[in-house]
Amino acid sequence: MAENNSINYNILDQDTLSSNSATSLATQQSIKAYVDTQIPKKSYHHLSTQTASNVSSIDFTGLDSTYQIYILQYYNMVPVIDNIVTFIRVGTGGTPTYQATGYKFANFEVNIAGTGIPDGSTSTTQVSLNTTGNLTTENQSGEIVIFNPSSATIYKDIMHKLSYVGSAGTFYRHWGSGQYASATAVTAIRFACSSGNISVGTFKLYGLRSS
């Protein structure tokens, strides 16, 4: 006599998957609802990657209220021109328009000899990072964080930390913070050099939900 392997294909729609049936199927909607509740909300989400190849800037657009924090990580960045300042600007509006006024920043870095070098401005055209060399052995890597860019009521804080080799071959550890002093919502972030292009580098944008 043949074994009876028939299954009762009962369909259950349970967002919590609370039952434990071996003979019932779950709806797609209930599976998605359950999985969504299991993913940690405080987690990084990779949004985009760009690879520089003799470009004037690296721009990431589409910043919105989906994420309260955006993180730009980059590595092996080398400018075309030697001894040039790298910087951050923000963009506003749908196009967007990259703003060239209304910034302030406070930076500090230490060279390999332990000498500290402060830098800052109360009113400038960008959030300046540092001055770096243009040899492949003088590359720059770092992380830039912008907080709550979609807010229309607060100024936009930007923090950064990075390591690099200057044009004289000296290694530096650098960190600092800046601010775009406007309550206007920010929709984009730009990484660029004060003169010339970015020769090479890899840039990755992440979003982080805070709740």
trRosetta pair geometry for C-beta under 8 A, 3 or more apart (Angstrom, degrees):
i j d omega theta_ij theta_ji phi_ij phi_ji
7 23 5.2 -166 -163 -144 85 88
8 23 4.7 48 53 153 86 126
8 24 7.3 -20 101 -75 89 67
9 23 7.7 -108 -76 166 31 75
9 24 7.6 111 -163 -128 32 42
9 25 6.0 8 -163 -6 79 116
10 21 7.2 -65 68 156 119 160
10 23 6.7 58 21 116 100 86
10 24 4.2 -44 76 -112 95 95
10 25 7.2 172 82 24 44 69
11 24 7.0 168 -89 -169 13 89
11 25 5.4 -28 -107 72 64 94
11 26 7.8 120 -160 -119 64 13
11 27 6.3 66 180 -61 104 86
12 19 6.3 -105 -156 43 163 134
12 21 6.8 139 -23 30 146 139
12 24 4.9 55 -15 150 112 133
12 25 7.1 171 23 82 76 40
12 26 5.7 -38 73 -102 89 62
12 27 7.3 -131 91 -10 43 83
12 30 7.2 -69 115 48 74 171
13 26 7.5 121 -98 -159 35 63
13 27 4.6 12 -103 6 83 133
13 29 6.8 14 -145 71 101 110
13 30 5.1 -176 -156 -48 52 128
14 17 5.5 132 100 -83 107 28
14 18 5.6 -118 174 22 137 82
14 19 6.2 149 -7 10 169 95
14 26 6.9 -79 43 -128 83 102
14 30 5.3 69 60 -155 39 142
15 29 7.8 -53 -91 131 82 84
15 30 5.3 -123 -83 -136 40 75
15 33 3.9 -59 -142 114 94 142
15 34 6.1 173 176 -58 49 74
15 37 8.0 89 158 -14 95 135
16 34 6.5 124 -134 -102 17 97
17 26 6.5 -14 -105 -108 96 148
17 30 6.7 131 -65 152 77 108
17 31 7.7 60 -67 -101 121 53
17 34 4.8 32 -12 -105 113 154
19 24 7.4 10 102 58 135 143
21 24 3.9 30 104 21 144 110
26 30 5.0 -115 -178 80 101 121
26 31 5.3 116 116 -57 124 92
27 30 4.7 91 59 7 87 100
27 31 7.0 -151 93 -6 46 85
28 31 5.8 -57 -150 36 32 112
28 32 6.3 29 156 -16 67 107
29 32 6.0 -58 -149 38 29 108
29 33 6.2 29 155 -19 65 109
30 33 5.6 -52 -143 37 33 112
30 34 6.2 33 156 -20 65 106
31 34 5.9 -58 -150 37 28 109
31 35 6.2 24 156 -17 66 109
32 35 5.8 -56 -143 39 31 108
32 36 6.1 35 158 -24 65 107
33 36 5.9 -53 -148 32 27 114
33 37 6.9 22 156 -16 60 106
34 37 6.1 -63 -158 34 31 107
34 38 6.7 24 150 -18 66 110
35 38 5.7 -63 -152 35 36 111
35 39 6.7 39 155 -28 70 100
36 39 6.2 -49 -150 22 33 110
39 43 6.9 -97 166 25 88 149
40 43 4.6 110 88 -44 98 116
41 209 5.0 -84 170 102 79 130
41 211 6.0 -15 126 134 138 29
42 208 7.2 24 -161 -176 59 90
42 209 6.3 -119 -95 87 39 77
42 210 6.7 31 -108 -143 90 27
42 211 7.3 17 -67 -84 89 19
43 208 7.3 -155 94 -134 22 70
43 209 7.1 8 40 39 60 95
44 71 7.1 -49 -126 40 108 136
44 206 4.7 -16 -164 -176 100 136
44 207 7.5 136 -157 70 51 41
44 208 5.7 -28 -97 -88 58 88
45 67 7.3 -143 44 -83 117 130
45 206 6.2 142 67 -163 43 75
45 207 4.7 -22 60 60 103 91
45 208 7.4 177 16 -76 78 39
45 209 7.8 47 -8 -14 119 92
46 49 7.5 -1 -180 -45 112 95
46 204 6.6 -42 -141 -177 98 111
46 205 7.8 110 -161 83 54 51
46 206 5.7 -42 -98 -102 46 83
47 60 7.7 85 100 -164 124 126
47 62 7.9 -168 173 90 132 122
47 205 4.7 -53 65 101 110 97
47 206 6.2 163 3 -112 92 24
47 207 5.5 78 -48 -16 125 99
48 60 6.1 162 68 -129 135 105
48 204 7.3 175 92 -150 48 50
48 205 4.8 13 53 43 89 111
49 202 6.9 -11 -169 -172 101 92
49 203 7.0 153 -157 85 53 53
49 204 4.9 -13 -104 -102 81 79
49 205 7.7 -155 -72 19 38 70
50 58 5.4 158 94 -149 140 107
50 60 7.5 -144 -7 -74 131 87
50 202 7.7 164 87 -156 46 48
50 203 4.7 -13 62 63 90 105
51 200 7.9 -19 178 -159 82 69
51 201 7.4 175 -156 89 51 44
51 202 5.4 -17 -107 -105 75 72
51 203 7.6 -174 -80 23 29 75
52 55 5.2 -122 -147 31 82 110
52 58 5.9 -76 -75 -68 108 114
52 77 7.0 54 34 -125 145 83
52 198 4.3 -53 -174 115 149 120
52 199 7.2 78 125 86 112 27
52 200 5.7 147 88 -158 93 21
52 201 4.3 20 33 51 124 85
52 202 7.5 -133 13 -66 80 28
52 203 6.9 68 -31 -10 98 110
53 199 7.8 -6 -146 169 34 40
53 200 6.5 25 -99 -102 54 64
54 80 6.7 67 -124 -73 76 124
54 197 5.1 47 -166 124 54 150
54 198 7.4 -168 -113 81 15 51
54 199 5.9 11 -78 -128 63 47
55 58 6.8 92 95 -67 131 66
55 197 5.8 151 74 -162 18 108
55 198 5.5 -18 63 53 74 97
56 192 6.6 1 149 -133 65 113
56 197 5.4 -69 -84 -110 44 82
56 198 7.5 73 162 8 4 84
57 190 5.1 -5 176 -169 134 104
57 191 6.5 154 -165 78 77 48
57 192 3.9 -34 -107 -85 96 106
57 198 7.2 103 -103 -6 21 119
58 74 7.7 133 69 -101 164 139
58 190 7.1 150 78 -156 49 54
58 191 4.5 -6 57 57 102 102
58 192 7.4 -173 23 -68 62 61
58 198 6.6 -20 -30 27 98 163
58 201 7.5 -94 -44 91 144 120
58 203 4.8 106 173 7 156 167
59 91 7.3 45 -152 -24 110 143
59 98 7.8 -96 -114 -74 119 129
59 188 6.1 4 -173 180 96 121
59 189 7.5 166 -150 85 53 42
59 190 5.0 -14 -100 -103 79 83
59 191 8.0 -158 -69 26 39 64
60 63 7.3 76 119 -47 95 98
60 70 7.9 177 110 172 138 138
60 72 6.7 -166 10 -99 147 115
60 188 6.3 171 89 -154 50 71
60 189 5.3 -3 56 55 98 86
60 190 7.9 -169 24 -77 63 41
60 203 7.7 -140 -49 138 114 123
60 205 4.6 125 -135 -68 156 151
61 91 6.9 -41 -108 73 83 146
61 96 6.1 177 -126 -4 106 109
61 187 6.4 16 -159 139 74 88
61 188 4.3 -20 -107 -101 65 110
62 187 7.0 33 -63 179 7 84
62 188 7.5 65 10 -87 41 77
63 67 7.8 -81 -151 59 74 101
63 70 5.8 -60 -123 -46 114 156
63 146 7.6 -17 -142 89 154 135
63 149 4.8 -10 147 88 133 148
63 150 6.9 -156 137 -58 84 84
63 186 6.0 -14 90 114 139 81
63 187 5.2 174 55 -158 85 31
63 188 6.1 -172 9 -68 108 28
63 189 6.8 74 -40 -17 142 92
64 67 7.8 88 72 29 56 70
64 149 8.0 -69 -78 86 11 103
64 150 5.3 58 -168 -86 40 131
64 187 7.0 22 -71 -125 70 79
65 68 7.8 19 -158 -79 57 59
65 150 4.1 -118 -67 86 73 166
66 207 6.4 -8 106 -171 102 156
66 209 7.9 -75 151 -82 61 96
67 70 5.9 105 101 -70 129 74
67 207 3.3 -136 -64 -168 158 107
67 208 5.9 90 -164 47 114 36
67 209 5.9 -100 -123 -70 69 59
68 147 7.2 1 152 -163 78 65
68 148 5.3 -11 -166 -85 77 71
68 208 7.1 -66 62 94 75 73
68 209 6.5 83 13 -141 94 41
68 210 4.3 -48 56 -1 144 115
68 211 7.7 56 -8 8 144 83
69 145 6.4 -11 -170 -167 104 100
69 146 7.4 160 -155 82 56 47
69 147 5.7 -17 -106 -113 81 60
69 148 7.4 -16 -72 -40 58 53
69 207 7.3 134 83 -164 57 52
69 208 4.2 -27 75 65 107 107
69 209 8.0 -157 33 -67 86 10
69 210 6.2 98 -8 -56 107 102
70 145 7.3 159 84 -153 49 52
70 146 5.1 -7 59 57 98 95
70 149 6.4 -10 7 -9 123 130
70 189 7.0 -178 108 -10 139 142
70 205 6.5 -12 -174 -167 104 97
70 206 7.1 156 -160 82 55 51
70 207 5.8 -28 -105 -104 71 63
70 208 7.4 -174 -83 18 23 82
71 143 6.3 -15 -170 -167 98 102
71 144 7.3 151 -159 79 49 48
71 145 5.3 -14 -104 -102 74 78
71 205 7.3 149 81 -157 51 48
71 206 4.4 -14 61 61 101 102
71 207 7.7 -172 20 -79 79 17
71 208 6.3 55 -14 -18 111 117
72 143 7.0 154 83 -157 53 50
72 144 4.4 -10 60 60 104 99
72 145 7.7 -160 24 -71 70 34
72 146 7.8 38 -6 -4 104 99
72 189 6.2 -132 -45 106 142 143
72 191 6.9 -179 154 -47 149 125
72 203 6.5 -11 -171 -168 96 98
72 204 7.4 156 -155 80 49 45
72 205 5.5 -18 -101 -101 72 73
72 206 7.9 -171 -74 23 29 72
73 142 7.6 -151 -144 107 54 39
73 143 5.0 -13 -102 -105 76 83
73 144 7.9 -168 -71 25 35 65
73 203 7.5 158 86 -154 45 49
73 204 5.0 -17 65 62 92 97
73 206 7.0 27 1 -2 106 112
74 77 5.5 30 144 -42 121 124
74 140 7.9 23 107 109 109 84
74 141 6.4 -155 104 -141 62 56
74 142 6.2 3 57 55 87 66
74 143 7.8 172 21 -83 64 40
74 144 7.9 13 5 4 105 102
74 191 6.9 119 -39 -151 159 175
74 201 5.7 21 -179 171 113 115
74 202 6.4 171 -150 89 66 50
74 203 4.4 -13 -100 -103 104 71
74 204 7.2 173 -80 19 52 66
75 139 7.7 47 171 148 58 126
75 141 4.0 20 -121 -122 68 112
75 201 7.1 167 82 -156 32 77
75 202 5.6 -12 57 59 80 97
76 139 4.8 -26 -142 -172 45 151
76 141 6.5 26 -27 -75 42 102
76 200 6.4 -46 134 121 97 105
76 201 5.6 178 93 -116 66 56
76 202 6.2 40 51 13 104 90
77 86 7.4 69 126 -106 140 152
77 132 7.9 64 103 98 96 165
77 139 6.1 130 57 -166 40 85
77 140 4.7 -44 69 67 99 88
77 141 6.8 153 13 -79 89 48
77 198 6.4 -49 -159 -155 96 112
77 200 7.1 -169 -133 96 35 57
77 201 3.3 30 -101 -105 69 137
77 202 8.0 -126 -64 30 75 44
77 203 7.8 54 -79 -65 115 92
78 132 7.9 -133 -130 130 48 124
78 134 6.0 98 176 -153 91 51
78 135 7.3 -103 -144 91 127 20
78 136 6.0 -44 -80 -104 161 47
78 138 6.9 99 -123 79 97 76
78 139 5.0 -62 -64 -103 90 78
78 140 7.4 150 -79 15 44 80
78 198 7.6 116 76 -170 43 66
78 199 4.7 -43 96 60 91 117
78 200 5.2 21 40 48 100 88
78 201 6.6 179 15 -53 56 93
79 82 7.7 171 87 -78 106 22
79 84 4.8 -111 115 57 164 130
79 86 7.1 -150 -57 -72 124 95
79 132 6.4 127 6 82 113 104
79 134 5.2 -78 79 -100 74 92
79 193 4.8 103 -123 -94 128 151
79 196 6.0 92 173 98 105 118
79 197 7.3 158 -159 94 70 41
79 198 6.0 -62 -109 -113 60 50
79 199 6.1 102 170 -4 13 94
80 134 6.3 9 146 -142 13 133
80 193 7.7 -165 30 48 80 163
80 196 4.4 -137 67 168 107 121
80 197 4.6 51 -11 59 132 79
80 198 7.3 -119 -19 -86 85 4
80 199 4.9 138 -72 -61 64 93
81 84 4.6 86 89 -51 100 136
81 134 6.1 -157 103 -66 16 144
81 193 6.9 154 43 148 104 146
81 195 5.5 -29 45 100 163 95
81 196 3.6 154 -13 5 115 159
82 133 5.7 -4 -145 -149 81 63
82 134 4.3 -99 -81 11 62 114
82 135 8.0 33 -106 -27 100 73
82 167 5.1 91 179 -123 97 125
83 131 5.8 11 -167 174 59 111
83 132 7.7 -165 -110 80 24 25
83 133 6.5 10 -59 -98 56 57
83 134 7.8 -66 -5 -15 49 96
83 166 7.6 44 -107 -175 73 83
83 167 4.1 -29 -70 -33 86 154
84 131 6.6 171 82 -145 16 72
84 132 6.8 -35 61 56 66 69
84 134 7.3 53 10 -60 109 106
84 193 4.9 29 137 -170 131 117
84 194 5.8 -164 -175 46 87 88
84 195 5.7 -127 -133 53 120 83
84 196 6.1 -94 -101 45 164 117
85 128 5.6 -35 -179 -147 125 106
85 129 7.2 148 -178 53 74 70
85 130 7.0 -163 -138 107 65 21
85 131 5.3 -39 -83 -87 64 73
85 193 6.9 136 80 -160 48 63
85 194 4.2 39 60 -13 98 129
86 128 7.7 118 83 -163 46 59
86 129 4.4 -30 88 53 93 125
86 130 6.3 5 40 52 96 63
86 132 6.3 13 -17 10 113 119
86 140 6.7 -158 -10 94 156 166
86 191 7.0 1 -176 -173 105 87
86 192 7.3 170 -152 93 64 31
86 193 5.6 -43 -99 -99 61 66
86 194 7.7 -115 -73 -17 18 80
87 126 4.0 39 169 143 139 137
87 127 6.1 148 -166 76 81 50
87 128 4.9 -42 -102 -106 100 48
87 129 5.9 -162 -90 0 38 85
87 191 7.8 167 85 -149 39 49
87 192 6.2 -25 62 68 82 75
87 193 7.5 122 17 -121 81 20
87 194 6.3 77 -6 -63 122 82
88 126 6.5 151 67 -178 42 92
88 127 4.3 -20 61 64 98 109
88 129 6.8 88 -17 -47 90 103
88 144 6.0 157 -86 -151 146 152
88 158 6.2 -165 101 170 148 155
88 160 7.3 -179 -18 -58 142 142
88 178 7.0 164 64 53 119 151
88 189 6.5 -19 -163 -171 102 97
88 190 6.9 144 -157 77 51 58
88 191 6.1 -22 -99 -97 71 62
89 98 5.0 69 120 -178 129 104
89 99 6.1 -170 -175 64 103 63
89 100 6.8 -15 -131 -87 142 56
89 103 7.7 -94 -114 -59 70 143
89 125 8.0 -28 -96 147 116 70
89 126 5.2 -64 -71 -120 90 93
89 127 7.4 173 -75 20 41 81
89 189 7.6 160 86 -157 43 51
89 190 4.6 -11 62 58 88 111
89 192 7.1 -11 12 22 106 115
90 98 7.2 169 98 -143 27 66
90 99 5.9 -2 72 33 76 110
90 146 7.3 127 -96 -129 118 149
90 149 7.4 -169 -146 -138 131 115
90 156 6.4 48 -58 92 169 155
90 158 7.8 -150 -53 -62 115 136
90 180 5.0 -47 22 -64 137 159
90 186 4.5 -50 -179 -138 131 123
90 188 6.7 139 -171 81 57 60
90 189 5.7 -29 -111 -102 66 64
90 190 7.3 -169 -86 16 16 84
91 95 7.8 -121 178 82 120 74
91 96 3.3 104 155 103 117 134
91 97 6.1 153 -155 72 80 31
91 98 4.6 -45 -90 -86 87 64
91 99 7.1 174 -105 -6 32 77
91 186 6.9 101 67 -163 46 75
91 187 5.7 -68 102 71 90 78
91 188 3.1 -5 51 62 124 112
91 189 7.0 -125 13 -53 88 22
91 190 6.4 90 -37 -27 102 105
92 96 5.7 147 63 -169 20 113
92 97 5.7 -29 61 60 76 87
92 99 6.3 45 -1 -42 108 112
92 182 7.9 -55 -67 104 148 142
92 184 5.1 8 -130 137 146 127
92 185 6.7 124 -138 83 91 57
92 186 6.0 -70 -86 -112 75 47
92 187 6.0 104 -136 15 30 95
92 188 7.7 -120 -40 30 23 88
93 96 4.9 141 69 -138 72 71
93 97 5.3 39 36 10 128 93
93 187 6.4 -119 57 24 23 139
94 187 6.9 -75 -91 149 31 173
96 187 4.9 174 -86 78 138 112
96 188 4.3 -167 31 7 145 130
98 188 7.1 -77 -87 92 82 122
98 190 5.3 10 -126 -9 135 148
99 102 6.1 -38 158 43 131 118
99 103 7.9 144 113 -45 108 98
99 180 6.8 94 75 -148 143 122
99 182 7.5 -135 -139 14 169 148
100 125 4.8 -4 179 -162 74 100
100 126 7.2 -25 -138 -57 60 84
101 125 6.1 -33 -85 -115 45 65
102 123 7.9 -29 -112 -144 20 76
102 180 6.0 48 116 -165 105 67
102 181 4.9 -139 -179 55 85 84
102 182 5.4 17 169 -34 151 108
103 121 7.6 47 107 90 86 113
103 123 7.6 114 70 -154 50 34
103 124 5.1 -57 80 74 98 77
103 125 6.6 4 31 112 119 9
103 126 5.6 12 40 -172 164 2
103 127 5.4 -132 -167 -55 134 66
103 178 6.1 -2 -171 179 102 117
103 179 6.9 157 -152 81 58 49
103 180 5.8 -31 -97 -101 76 58
103 181 7.0 180 -97 2 21 88
104 120 7.6 26 178 -178 78 91
104 121 6.1 -143 -139 98 59 68
104 122 5.2 -3 -123 -149 117 33
104 123 6.4 -19 -82 -67 89 36
104 124 6.8 121 -98 21 39 90
104 178 6.5 171 90 -155 46 70
104 179 5.3 -4 57 53 90 96
104 181 6.3 52 0 -38 104 118
105 119 7.9 2 109 114 103 85
105 120 5.8 -149 100 -136 61 68
105 121 6.0 28 44 43 78 82
105 124 7.0 -55 15 43 98 133
105 127 4.8 127 -74 -140 133 73
105 128 6.0 -170 62 38 154 73
105 176 6.1 48 176 153 102 126
105 177 6.8 -174 -147 99 70 41
105 178 3.6 -24 -98 -101 96 94
105 179 7.3 179 -78 16 56 62
106 118 7.8 -22 -170 -166 78 97
106 119 7.9 159 -157 89 38 50
106 120 4.2 8 -109 -108 58 129
106 176 5.9 -169 97 -157 48 95
106 177 6.0 1 56 58 86 80
106 178 7.6 172 19 -82 55 53
107 118 7.0 148 88 -161 59 50
107 119 4.5 -13 64 65 107 93
107 120 6.2 177 20 -71 68 71
107 128 7.1 -87 -20 91 145 88
107 129 7.5 140 -107 -152 147 30
107 130 7.5 -176 177 -74 153 79
107 174 6.7 -3 -173 -170 111 98
107 175 7.4 173 -150 98 70 33
107 176 3.3 -35 -106 -87 68 147
107 177 8.0 179 -79 24 56 42
108 116 6.4 -10 -171 -168 100 102
108 117 7.2 154 -156 79 53 48
108 118 5.2 -20 -102 -103 81 68
108 119 7.5 177 -78 24 37 69
108 174 7.6 170 93 -149 40 58
108 175 6.4 -14 64 67 80 74
108 176 6.3 149 16 -81 58 86
109 116 7.4 157 85 -151 37 56
109 117 5.2 -20 65 60 85 98
109 119 7.8 3 8 8 99 111
109 130 6.6 70 -54 -107 156 125
109 172 4.9 21 170 179 126 116
109 173 6.3 171 -155 87 76 45
109 174 3.8 -20 -100 -101 113 77
109 175 7.3 146 -87 17 65 51
109 176 8.0 -43 -49 -40 83 107
110 114 6.3 -14 -174 -144 111 32
110 115 6.8 157 -151 75 64 37
110 116 5.3 -29 -95 -95 81 65
110 117 7.4 170 -85 15 32 77
110 172 6.9 154 78 -154 38 69
110 173 5.2 -8 57 57 89 95
111 114 7.3 -50 74 16 66 19
111 115 5.1 0 39 53 105 91
111 117 7.2 54 -24 -11 96 117
111 166 8.0 -38 -114 0 111 130
111 170 5.3 -10 -153 161 121 122
111 171 6.9 125 -160 81 66 51
111 172 5.2 -41 -99 -96 63 78
112 170 6.2 -147 14 -167 105 79
112 171 4.5 67 -53 60 116 95
112 172 7.5 -92 -31 -72 72 40
113 170 7.9 -42 -7 -150 98 119
119 128 7.2 -80 132 93 129 124
119 176 7.7 -42 68 -98 90 148
120 176 8.0 -174 -88 -149 86 125
121 124 4.1 55 112 -35 148 126
121 128 7.5 74 10 13 123 118
124 128 7.1 -48 131 -18 154 105
127 158 5.4 -62 -91 82 173 142
127 160 7.6 138 142 -8 125 133
127 178 3.3 126 -126 114 119 177
127 179 7.8 130 -89 19 116 25
127 180 7.7 -75 -40 -58 113 78
128 178 8.0 144 31 -85 48 138
129 142 7.4 167 -159 58 135 167
129 160 6.2 -79 -116 121 97 158
129 162 6.6 24 -174 26 120 147
129 174 7.1 89 174 130 78 145
129 176 7.6 179 -131 46 51 128
130 140 7.3 176 66 -126 119 138
130 162 7.0 -140 5 78 131 126
130 164 6.0 168 90 41 145 145
130 172 6.9 176 -160 96 152 146
130 174 5.2 -74 -62 -111 139 169
131 166 6.5 41 100 -130 85 98
131 167 7.3 -51 141 -10 98 105
132 138 6.2 152 173 149 85 101
132 139 8.0 21 176 -166 134 18
132 140 4.8 -60 -113 -51 161 127
132 164 4.8 -76 -109 172 115 142
132 165 7.2 76 -152 72 87 47
132 166 6.3 -115 -126 -111 42 47
132 167 7.3 124 156 -46 28 75
133 138 3.2 -49 75 163 112 162
133 165 6.0 -46 30 108 118 82
133 166 5.7 95 -30 159 98 30
133 167 3.7 147 -92 -93 92 52
133 168 7.6 -159 -68 4 127 33
133 169 7.4 26 -31 -63 163 44
134 138 6.6 6 25 72 15 128
134 167 7.4 15 5 -107 71 93
134 199 6.9 103 -159 -12 93 140
135 138 4.4 84 54 7 83 106
135 165 8.0 -55 65 97 100 123
136 139 6.5 0 -173 -47 43 103
136 200 7.9 16 -113 44 87 137
137 165 6.5 -44 133 72 69 159
137 169 7.8 8 112 -123 116 83
138 164 7.2 41 174 175 67 84
138 165 4.2 -118 -131 88 61 104
138 166 6.9 -64 -152 96 115 9
138 167 6.7 52 -153 -95 159 39
138 169 7.2 -92 -88 -97 105 47
139 164 7.1 -120 115 -134 37 75
139 165 7.0 42 39 28 41 101
139 201 7.7 161 -155 -94 106 89
140 162 6.1 24 -178 168 94 129
140 163 7.4 180 -148 92 58 43
140 164 3.8 -4 -108 -104 85 116
140 165 7.8 -138 -71 27 65 58
140 201 7.9 -15 66 -108 82 128
141 162 6.3 176 94 -153 40 86
141 163 6.0 -5 61 58 85 84
141 164 7.3 168 21 -77 53 71
142 160 6.2 36 158 -178 130 96
142 161 6.0 -173 -155 97 95 44
142 162 2.5 -36 -88 -97 130 100
142 163 6.9 166 -76 17 83 51
142 164 7.7 -33 -42 -45 112 99
142 174 7.5 -39 -101 73 135 104
143 160 6.7 176 91 -146 51 60
143 161 5.6 2 54 56 92 83
143 162 7.0 179 20 -74 52 73
144 158 6.6 -4 -174 -174 95 100
144 159 7.4 167 -154 87 49 46
144 160 4.5 -10 -105 -101 74 99
144 189 7.4 174 113 168 131 144
144 191 7.5 177 10 -84 154 112
145 158 6.9 161 82 -156 52 52
145 159 4.7 -7 56 59 104 92
145 160 7.2 -175 18 -75 69 50
146 149 5.3 37 134 -64 119 110
146 156 6.3 5 -165 175 101 108
146 157 7.4 160 -148 89 53 50
146 158 5.1 -15 -98 -104 77 82
146 186 6.9 -93 165 94 141 151
146 189 6.1 -160 -15 -84 150 138
147 156 7.0 169 64 -161 68 63
147 157 4.8 1 38 65 119 97
147 158 7.7 -153 9 -77 79 38
147 159 7.8 48 -27 0 107 98
148 151 4.6 25 150 -18 108 120
148 154 6.5 28 103 65 133 130
148 156 7.3 -149 81 -120 73 73
149 156 5.8 42 -115 -130 64 126
149 185 6.7 78 145 -170 67 66
149 186 3.8 -84 -166 67 102 105
149 187 7.3 164 142 -64 122 25
149 189 7.9 -99 -103 -53 153 104
150 185 5.0 11 -153 -146 44 111
150 186 7.3 -97 -67 51 35 63
150 187 8.0 66 -98 -84 73 64
151 154 4.8 2 122 36 144 95
151 156 7.6 167 54 -84 102 79
151 183 7.3 -82 123 -162 87 72
151 185 6.7 170 67 -102 27 75
152 183 5.8 59 173 151 44 93
152 184 6.9 1 -130 -133 71 26
152 185 5.2 -35 -76 -48 80 93
153 183 5.5 -9 -142 -156 12 120
154 183 6.2 104 33 -122 12 81
155 179 5.4 31 146 -178 123 114
155 180 6.5 -175 -172 84 81 54
155 181 5.1 -18 -131 -127 129 44
155 182 6.5 98 -120 38 73 25
155 183 6.6 -59 -67 -74 50 57
156 179 6.6 149 80 -158 52 62
156 180 4.3 1 58 50 109 103
156 182 7.2 -12 5 61 100 70
156 186 5.3 55 -96 -22 160 137
157 177 6.7 -15 -170 -174 93 111
157 178 7.7 149 -160 84 49 45
157 179 5.5 -26 -104 -102 55 85
158 177 6.6 152 86 -163 54 61
158 178 4.5 -18 67 66 107 90
158 179 6.7 -176 19 -81 83 32
158 180 7.0 66 -18 -15 117 87
159 175 8.0 1 -179 -173 88 89
159 176 7.5 -176 -152 100 56 42
159 177 4.8 -24 -104 -106 70 87
159 178 7.9 180 -79 23 29 64
160 174 7.8 -9 118 120 98 97
160 175 6.8 -176 99 -147 57 52
160 176 5.8 -5 60 62 91 77
160 177 7.3 166 19 -90 69 38
160 178 7.5 14 2 4 109 102
161 174 7.0 165 -154 96 46 60
161 175 4.2 -3 -108 -107 82 94
161 176 7.9 159 -81 19 52 52
162 174 5.1 -14 66 67 80 105
162 175 7.5 159 20 -81 56 53
163 171 7.2 2 -176 -173 99 92
163 172 6.8 174 -151 89 56 56
163 173 5.5 -21 -103 -106 87 61
163 174 6.9 168 -90 21 33 81
164 171 7.7 173 95 -148 33 55
164 172 5.7 -12 64 58 75 99
164 174 6.8 -6 19 5 102 126
165 169 6.3 -11 178 -149 112 33
165 170 6.8 158 -156 76 67 31
165 171 5.4 -35 -98 -94 78 60
165 172 7.3 158 -99 14 27 79
166 169 7.1 -44 75 24 70 18
166 170 4.9 -5 41 57 111 87
166 171 8.0 -152 7 -75 79 14
166 172 6.1 65 -33 -15 101 121
180 186 6.7 103 63 -77 154 130
186 189 7.3 48 160 -66 123 79
189 205 7.9 150 54 -113 120 123
191 198 7.6 50 116 -69 97 150
191 203 6.6 -169 36 -115 147 145
192 198 7.3 -115 -133 -39 47 110
193 196 5.5 -36 98 73 137 76
193 197 7.0 91 35 156 127 5
193 198 6.2 161 -18 -67 112 73
198 201 5.8 -63 171 22 120 124
